[in-house]
Amino acid sequence: MDSVTLADQKILRGTGGETHQVATGDVPVLTTQQGVPVADDQNSLKAGSRGPTLLEDQHFREKIFHFDHERIPERVVHARGFGVHGYFENYESLADITSADLFQRPGEKTEVFVRFSTVAGNKGSADVARDVRGFAVKLYTKEGNWDIVGNNIPVFFIQDAIKFPDLIHAAKQEPDRGFPQAQTAHDNFWDFISLTPESINMALWIMSDRTIPRSFRFMEGFGVHTFRMINAEGKSTFVKFHWKPKQGLQSVVWNEALKLNGADPDFHRRDLWDAIQMGDYPEWELGLQLFDEEFAEKFEFDVLDPTKIIPEEDVPVRPVGRMVLNRTVDNFFAETEQVAFHTGNVVPGIDFSNDPLLQGRNFSYLDTQLKRLGSPNFTHLPVNAPRCPFHHFQQDGHMAFHNPKGRANYEPNSWGEQGGPREAPEAGFNSYPEHIDAPKQRVRSETFADHYSQARQFYLSQTEVEREHIASAFTFELSKVETPEIRARVVSHLLNVDKGLAETVAEKLRLKPMPQPADAAMPTIELKESPKLSIILNGPDSFKGRKLGVLVSDGAPIDLLKALKSAVEKEGAMIEFIAPHVGGVEADDGTWVEAKQMVDGGPSVLYDAVAVLTSPEGAEELAKEPTAKDFVSDAFAHCKFVAYSAAATALFDAARCDPDGGFVELKKTGDAAAFVKTCRDLRFWERSA
Ligand code: HDE
């Protein structure tokens, strides 16, 4: 519906003083679902002005009935998500590897819908919970929809889908009390992990800063499982899918995450919304790790084991296209809530491997969609419908929009051209004819048995700062675990990963005595470090897409303010002014500077770097504001770069911050550009040493 302004409307007052905005001119008439024009939307039909409401009030009945049925079940996992539209652009023909239509022609664009999510929290939980992020991509190709239903971490907790309900039960709220919400820092989760050694590699990943990304825009995506690509000759190549953000990787720090969830529970969705609305479209490259049976045979780990990676140093990631996200949804429910992903949605040229987790997922997703969306016709919803023509004999059911015309609704039939669609033996989807000759049995392959070596490799591939964060995260989570035996059991696994890590955690927990290392099916082997596993080593090379928050007061130096604004915008970054009053401040030359946030609502955790531009009187005023002091002391504690005008030191004193190498005084306008350049490092980690 077009937007309606008050000026378009004629306003009448009812007998009780209620407001009637009456349709005039181009403003559409309010109707019932049946299209009947509504005369009065303020009052139900009553017997007399003070009498009971009458059952025959169809408009009232329909309105309340519909409202009562607005909710659908939230996703059992990944309930909290945020979806956006975009496109995938193919760089080159991959015909030698796959017959998948979208990869045949260089420059070909394919429409996509992407839904990012947290896993454990309910729909109303906070965005920056420590959690894995879902990274689900639906590609509307010319040969049907292909879903890459991935995460922002390339490994998973479990090796067999049969353990998924246990994992998720343990991670979500404890059943007797209904909390904690959206966090793994509780007994049940760590009890399960400590009794499931295959999860230890993933435990290292989730205790790293990967689970507190700065934004969806700055995180990688992974298909996790090994898939197959099949070319026109039927040749199979194994493949792992990677999405690499062109914006570089970036995470927040834990104390920042805790404060962010209070300051803005919608921090991640707002960030993506703002970036797209501003035309700063985030991009990812699709990368393929391609390998053959021979590599799979000689690789130290089983390529079917989803708790393992293949290091990029062993099999490089080949960029084959880019994905640009450039459109927010028109309606959250219609698109983000109703979108239905499914690992089973693959197109000719893509196929599955025997990864037992993937096989289990293929079974699960249809079921979950039926439960959630209530009908096998969820593919008829616009966000789920293929963009290419489709013809089949599936019919009827709740909310069927696409029942085919004509007499034939079965196949084979003898109705000739009117008889409907036919098979395409060559061009249609053909499964890879892998030979399988094996006993039916419930076993775990022995090739899945090494649970610690890659966890160690991950840990040792991190920078010093990142290792400290991992140790602190384990300490924090285990400090919330009430049962000492569970804490000790987790540490017993860490002893098989890295003795130093285990000892640091044990010491921080004051865990005594030190437990024995957990029994391991195989000894931990020394693997070479993989720098690609670090976030800090794979950060951006610019401040583009980041946000500078500038705390200003009356009398703020206008020349520095303007210089900073232009330097930030030149870098392709965003700038926001924060002031004691949201109306704004008067700069030293009398210019009015509008604020985006009042200091109480704009803490420094919302920004990648900050500045304080003030006058001596302004600094004195700010120094009396607890939130202004927090603005500075939090930025300091979170290792952010801080630019300032000379007068701001009074605020730093009040906030007990000693300006260090991460503080840059702006003495002249030319210093602004140098400061923005400094911000490319994102954090002044030396401060945390
Ligand atoms: Fe999922 N997963 N999953 N999962 N998953 C769902 O489907 C499931 C797994 C992932 O934004 C559900 O529509 C099983 C791994 C994402 O709509 C459900 C197993 C990975 C999303 C389901 C896994 C994922 C889901 C819940 C173990 C990363 C959100 C609602 C075998 C590679 C998609 C729904 C969206 C959603 C089942 C494990 C990613 C219940 C049984 C591993 C990103 O079907």
Boltz pocket constraint, residues with backbone or C-beta under 6 A from the ligand:
constraints:
  - pocket:
      binder: B
      contacts: [[A, 75], [A, 76], [A, 77], [A, 78], [A, 81], [A, 115], [A, 116], [A, 117], [A, 133], [A, 134], [A, 135], [A, 136], [A, 149], [A, 150], [A, 151], [A, 153], [A, 156], [A, 160], [A, 161], [A, 162], [A, 164], [A, 222], [A, 223], [A, 224], [A, 225], [A, 336], [A, 339], [A, 340], [A, 341], [A, 356], [A, 357], [A, 358], [A, 360], [A, 361], [A, 364], [A, 365], [A, 366], [A, 368], [A, 369]]
      max_distance: 6.0
